[in-house]
């Protein structure tokens, strides 16, 4: 496997943020969902994920930089220390190798010394807005390597949140436990809803008659539609609070509310209403609604 720094296109002294940003950029470019049927892109995506898994782990990165493990995260055999230290020199071929390690390798026959946990895999996954808000008890997904996994998305999930699937990564060595799968979530935007922590916001259009006379209207929420009372004489921009209809309670947080903002939509104006307004001459009987605006702007 190629050097993980070269795979991600970063320098040896790259920061954790540089590594994360490089991984995200390349993962979006080579993800199998973006390149269906492209085996070259799929292989590239696997290499990118493996490189990120190693370099994002501070301990593994340090061990790789010291030459203790290879690019796959596996322990280097005893011959590695020999060839690395002896290359291009005529001196002691065991220079730089600890004698305890040397004799340990000899008596162990060069075999790895004990079990080790398997390598973890890092992936990104985009979920819908409603999946993030309401959660999904069981979402079956297919990983880039073809493995099928059942994933539980908790209510209130957010972009950047990482879900850990223990024991779903690479097999361990010498009887060690399997590694984990780490999935970073990205929440897609919704055409109707906006989220601010536990609160859901949405704009709801109402007619002129509903604004003047009031009405009972059906309004969607992430947890299903509800009936809302529009008070008479409601202005466009009036906000109505629907308690408990936002993000469900989770992780010690109470259920959020939904905030409905009324938006007046005239639509097709009835000719009789238009004639009435002309005869009514509202400029003589109503206060100027822009009076405060003009005063404050001066």
Phi and psi in degrees as a GROMACS rama.xvg file:
@    title "Ramachandran Plot"
@    xaxis  label "Phi"
@    yaxis  label "Psi"
@TYPE xy
-67.4675  162.289  UNK-2
-58.0313  128.293  UNK-3
-62.1862  -31.4746  UNK-4
-64.0066  -43.0083  UNK-5
-66.8576  -38.0108  UNK-6
-59.5698  -41.3294  UNK-7
-88.8242  -9.15689  UNK-8
70.8118  36.0536  UNK-9
-121.01  162.512  UNK-10
-80.7665  164.933  UNK-11
-62.1277  -30.2527  UNK-12
-98.1591  20.9124  UNK-13
-61.0241  143.667  UNK-14
-76.4008  166.884  UNK-15
-60.3659  -36.0246  UNK-16
-67.4447  -40.8873  UNK-17
-59.7643  -42.4286  UNK-18
-65.9604  -44.2381  UNK-19
-64.023  -43.2171  UNK-20
-65.2677  -40.3465  UNK-21
-64.3356  -41.2657  UNK-22
-63.0632  -45.9584  UNK-23
-62.2064  -41.2668  UNK-24
-64.0058  -45.1768  UNK-25
-73.5568  -35.9962  UNK-26
-63.6385  -39.4431  UNK-27
-64.523  -34.8578  UNK-28
-73.8096  -38.6958  UNK-29
-108.466  6.30065  UNK-30
-59.7295  137.981  UNK-31
-55.8688  -30.6947  UNK-32
-67.5444  -27.873  UNK-33
-85.7546  -24.3547  UNK-34
-126.093  63.675  UNK-35
-61.0838  130.791  UNK-36
80.2534  -1.04623  UNK-37
-91.8614  100.466  UNK-38
-68.2675  -30.8971  UNK-39
-66.3396  -45.2368  UNK-40
-64.7581  -37.4215  UNK-41
-63.5664  -44.0985  UNK-42
-64.0806  -40.1393  UNK-43
-62.7395  -40.7945  UNK-44
-63.0566  -39.8575  UNK-45
-64.3396  -41.8851  UNK-46
-63.9773  -40.9277  UNK-47
-63.0505  -43.8564  UNK-48
-64.3854  -41.7163  UNK-49
-66.0362  -40.8479  UNK-50
-63.9346  -42.0064  UNK-51
-66.3761  -38.7574  UNK-52
-60.6618  -38.1949  UNK-53
-75.7074  -49.133  UNK-54
-75.4857  -21.3483  UNK-55
-81.0186  -12.0195  UNK-56
-95.817  109.935  UNK-57
-57.7586  -40.2931  UNK-58
-66.8485  -46.7129  UNK-59
-65.4321  -37.6876  UNK-60
-62.2968  -43.3905  UNK-61
-64.0033  -40.3901  UNK-62
-67.5147  -37.0322  UNK-63
-65.8652  -43.6334  UNK-64
-62.3659  -30.9824  UNK-65
-83.0018  -6.59678  UNK-66
84.299  13.7451  UNK-67
-79.9882  -27.9641  UNK-68
-130.494  159.593  UNK-69
-93.0171  -172.558  UNK-70
-67.4102  -16.849  UNK-71
-90.4818  -3.54755  UNK-72
90.0504  3.66724  UNK-73
-89.2746  150.56  UNK-74
-61.1025  139.531  UNK-75
-79.4108  141.722  UNK-76
-69.2472  167.75  UNK-77
-63.0004  -26.9108  UNK-78
-67.2026  -22.7282  UNK-79
-63.8786  -45.1439  UNK-80
-61.2822  -34.0975  UNK-81
-69.8854  -52.1462  UNK-82
-66.8563  -34.0847  UNK-83
-68.1051  -43.5002  UNK-84
-79.5558  -26.8966  UNK-85
-89.582  -13.3353  UNK-86
-62.0906  123.638  UNK-87
73.7087  17.6486  UNK-88
-141.926  158.3  UNK-89
-109.471  3.49736  UNK-90
-78.6551  -154.064  UNK-91
-62.0705  119.499  UNK-92
-67.8284  -14.841  UNK-93
-102.348  13.685  UNK-94
-61.0669  133.157  UNK-95
87.5858  -2.41904  UNK-96
-107.656  129.244  UNK-97
-65.9078  137.985  UNK-98
-64.7283  -34.162  UNK-99
-63.64  -40.2446  UNK-100
-66.2258  -39.4803  UNK-101
-61.6884  -52.332  UNK-102
-69.8172  -30.5681  UNK-103
-62.5126  -41.3601  UNK-104
-65.1918  -39.6086  UNK-105
-64.4485  -46.5025  UNK-106
-75.3787  -21.2599  UNK-107
-90.2263  3.33408  UNK-108
66.9736  22.6135  UNK-109
78.741  4.82603  UNK-110
-81.4296  152.88  UNK-111
-57.2324  146.774  UNK-112
-99.625  74.8189  UNK-113
107.814  165.488  UNK-114
-70.5915  153.791  UNK-115
-144.574  147.244  UNK-116
-68.7412  143.612  UNK-117
-69.7531  165.969  UNK-118
-72.9634  140.769  UNK-119
-87.5433  152.036  UNK-120
-114.125  140.448  UNK-121
-115.582  131.523  UNK-122
-137.262  161.424  UNK-123
-115.407  144.014  UNK-124
-142.435  133.396  UNK-125
-93.7649  130.132  UNK-126
-120.615  160.476  UNK-127
-74.1714  162.524  UNK-128
-58.8809  -44.8193  UNK-129
-70.2724  -33.6001  UNK-130
-62.8625  -39.6434  UNK-131
-68.2147  -41.4776  UNK-132
-71.0932  -51.1038  UNK-133
-89.0706  -18.4717  UNK-134
80.8181  161.857  UNK-135
-134.463  115.653  UNK-136
-59.7535  -36.0231  UNK-137
-151.435  107.436  UNK-138
-115.61  114.231  UNK-139
-85.0313  123.776  UNK-140
-127.724  153.518  UNK-141
-109.474  121.473  UNK-142
-75.1199  163.106  UNK-143
-56.7965  -27.0012  UNK-144
-86.5219  5.82017  UNK-145
92.6668  -6.95348  UNK-146
-73.8874  134.414  UNK-147
-96.9047  128.974  UNK-148
-131.573  140.758  UNK-149
-93.0505  118.944  UNK-150
-112.142  134.939  UNK-151
-102.973  119.706  UNK-152
-98.7231  118.84  UNK-153
-74.1322  153.448  UNK-154
-59.592  146.348  UNK-155
77.5207  19.6078  UNK-156
-63.6052  150.077  UNK-157
-131.183  158.615  UNK-158
-60.8145  137.25  UNK-159
91.4679  -13.9785  UNK-160
-69.7987  137.891  UNK-161
-111.428  126.518  UNK-162
-101.586  132.61  UNK-163
-106.736  124.53  UNK-164
-106.35  101.429  UNK-165
-71.3174  136.66  UNK-166
76.9533  9.72968  UNK-167
-102.665  5.33496  UNK-168
-90.689  -152.773  UNK-169
-68.7305  149.6  UNK-170
-60.6876  150.401  UNK-171
-75.915  169.095  UNK-172
-103.049  138.462  UNK-173
54.5435  43.5923  UNK-174
85.5384  4.16985  UNK-175
-73.0643  164.121  UNK-176
-69.626  154.716  UNK-177
-69.6989  155.85  UNK-178
-74.5787  -176.583  UNK-179
-108.695  165.879  UNK-180
-112.069  125.193  UNK-181
-110.517  121.006  UNK-182
-115.412  117.671  UNK-183
-91.5877  125.708  UNK-184
-87.9142  144.457  UNK-185
-130.182  121.645  UNK-186
-94.3415  124.565  UNK-187
-74.1855  146.998  UNK-188
-69.2943  159.953  UNK-189
-115.058  144.534  UNK-190
-71.5508  -17.2348  UNK-191
-114.701  -44.9858  UNK-192
-95.638  149.17  UNK-193
-128.399  145.814  UNK-194
-120.282  135.813  UNK-195
-129.818  97.8506  UNK-196
56.8043  -111.636  UNK-197
-92.6534  -5.2066  UNK-198
-98.3654  137.99  UNK-199
-108.498  131.481  UNK-200
-113.304  143.291  UNK-201
-153.605  147.857  UNK-202
-96.5827  135.032  UNK-203
-124.498  120.837  UNK-204
-75.1745  142.941  UNK-205
-133.658  156.059  UNK-206
-83.4253  168.957  UNK-207
-61.4439  -42.6985  UNK-208
-64.4215  -40.6746  UNK-209
-65.2427  -36.5478  UNK-210
-68.3074  -39.1292  UNK-211
-79.4174  -48.2969  UNK-212
-91.8573  -16.6523  UNK-213
84.0938  160.562  UNK-214
-170.882  165.248  UNK-215
-106.005  122.487  UNK-216
-127.775  155.677  UNK-217
-91.8952  131.277  UNK-218
-125.971  135.056  UNK-219
-78.1737  149.363  UNK-220
-139.068  163.001  UNK-221
-59.1461  -19.2618  UNK-222
-106.756  15.5924  UNK-223
116.099  159.752  UNK-224
-70.9234  151.029  UNK-225
-136.718  158.452  UNK-226
-93.2121  128.827  UNK-227
-119.968  140.084  UNK-228
-93.5379  119.475  UNK-229
-89.1718  117.201  UNK-230
-66.3112  149.1  UNK-231
-59.0506  150.932  UNK-232
62.9298  36.8091  UNK-233
-80.4464  129.764  UNK-234
-80.8322  157.098  UNK-235
-65.6345  130.517  UNK-236
102.979  -8.03488  UNK-237
-60.9889  135.531  UNK-238
-107.975  134.521  UNK-239
-119.342  133.953  UNK-240
-100.003  126.82  UNK-241
-107.359  101.521  UNK-242
-69.2126  134.436  UNK-243
76.0029  7.62643  UNK-244
-103.552  15.0275  UNK-245
-94.8482  -136.655  UNK-246
-70.6417  131.782  UNK-247
-60.9357  158.516  UNK-248
-61.5051  138.677  UNK-249
-164.758  149.013  UNK-250
53.6905  36.5312  UNK-251
83.9539  -2.685  UNK-252
-94.6698  137.254  UNK-253
-72.1285  158.854  UNK-254
-60.5388  139.522  UNK-255
-85.9788  176.176  UNK-256
-105.854  164.278  UNK-257
-108.249  133.079  UNK-258
-108.969  115.762  UNK-259
-97.3071  124.047  UNK-260
-105.82  118.423  UNK-261
-76.1159  134.302  UNK-262
-124.468  116.778  UNK-263
-72.585  126.205  UNK-264
-121.484  116.356  UNK-265
-70.8299  -41.5563  UNK-266
65.6357  -149.121  UNK-267
-80.5981  120.301  UNK-268
-83.373  130.968  UNK-269
-66.8433  133.152  UNK-270
-56.7182  -37.6728  UNK-271
-64.6647  -39.5472  UNK-272
-66.5743  -40.2985  UNK-273
-62.5289  -41.4921  UNK-274
-65.3554  -38.7582  UNK-275
-62.6309  -43.3523  UNK-276
-65.4831  -35.324  UNK-277
-65.0642  -41.1421  UNK-278
-74.4247  -28.0566  UNK-279
-69.3598  -29.2786  UNK-280
49.547  66.5297  UNK-281
-62.2815  -22.1977  UNK-282
-64.4599  -19.2214  UNK-283
-92.7956  -17.1086  UNK-284
-119.006  -7.49297  UNK-285
-120.635  148.236  UNK-286
-71.3238  150.918  UNK-287
-70.4176  116.137  UNK-288
-69.3124  -11.5917  UNK-289
-101.091  6.67103  UNK-290
-62.1205  -46.8884  UNK-291
-65.92  -37.0924  UNK-292
-61.2547  -46.9659  UNK-293
-65.797  -36.7083  UNK-294
-67.0487  -45.3907  UNK-295
-71.0884  -26.2281  UNK-296
-80.4364  -16.179  UNK-297
